[in-house]
Amino acid sequence: MIYQRACDIVTDDVFLELQGALPGSSVFLKLEGMNPAGSVKLKSALGMVEDAESRGVLWPGGRIVESSSGSLGIALAVIAAARGYHFTCVTDPNVSAQSLALIRALGAEVVQVTQRDHNGGYLGTRISHIHRMTAADPGLVWLNQYANPANAQAHARRTATSILKNIGHVDVLIVGAGTTGTLMGCTRHFRAFSPWTRIVAVDTTGSVTFGGPPGLRHIPGLGTSRRPELCRPDQVDEVVLVDEPDAVRMCRRLAREHGLPAGGSTGSVLAALETVADRIPADSRVVALSPDMGDRYAKTIYDDMWVADTYGTDVLGGSSTRPVAV
């Protein structure tokens, strides 16, 4: 395949069958990190940018601002570089150093807020900062991934369609919830074309998205300190909250047992699969979404010292990555 722009390379048909993940059933992990932006967020970003272009609020040379904990920031920076936009990413201390470096390398401007919001996270603070920026500069276009229908529509049109096209019958779909754009887009499509599919939403403990109490979180991706406007909790069949240490254990296990270093959200999704496994009938076909790969987490999830300092040495278990002295 030959493309004219990097942002047009959307790989939407790569699945890994996880042998033994659910004995008696088939589990397919949809790998969303095989594109130039490295995550499922490239589809969200393209959907929102193209929607803004079609509505005439964004034109060549335009300026975009968005709140992101990493992946969407990278995706928008890829698109901005390819299409000639100026992009400002408003982020926070939880963004990984690798993500931050990538956003800047792609030519985007980065603003980091440091004050926590009333729920102990940074999302409220990031959004408040964007409100101040757009009030001072009416020409600045805020795409607003948390409320923009084009975010969800991109996943109804691409992600969910690809799953049904490539996998066929799906008994259980497991999707992580950040902005809930991916989750709500998949839910909309599956309710219309595969209503028998049981949809499990995965969130992280400490997130308020589905009404849980706020708590301290360290891994970007899943969870919010403010419910996104896109979120419709009544549209999913079940919500599973995963503790961050369990997500870390699963990520490291996935790398060791399957040769696949994945991001924290993938660890949460697969930990949730273990939680609901006893409620999944034999001979089921299960699809789980893996939003990104693990390279951006090399200094966090896959770093023994960071894991031990953040969660304690018990989380390391037998998955230490320290070199063995000989």
Secondary structure, DSSP 8 states (H G I E B T S, - for coil): ---SSGGG------EEE-TTSSTTSEEEEEE---STT-BTHHHHHHHHHHHHHHTTS--TT-EEEEE-SSHHHHHHHHHHHHHT-EEEEEE-TTS-HHHHHHHHHTT-EEEE-----TTSSSHHHHHHHHHHHHHH-TTEEE--TTT-HHHHHHIIIIIIHHHHHHH---SEEEEE-SSSHHHHHHHHHHHHH-TT-EEEEEEETT--TTS-------SSSS--SS--TT--GGGSSEEEEE-HHHHHHHHHHHHHHHS--B-HHHHHHHHHHHHHGGGS-TT-EEEEEE-BBSGGGTTTTT-HHHHHHHH-GGGTTT--------
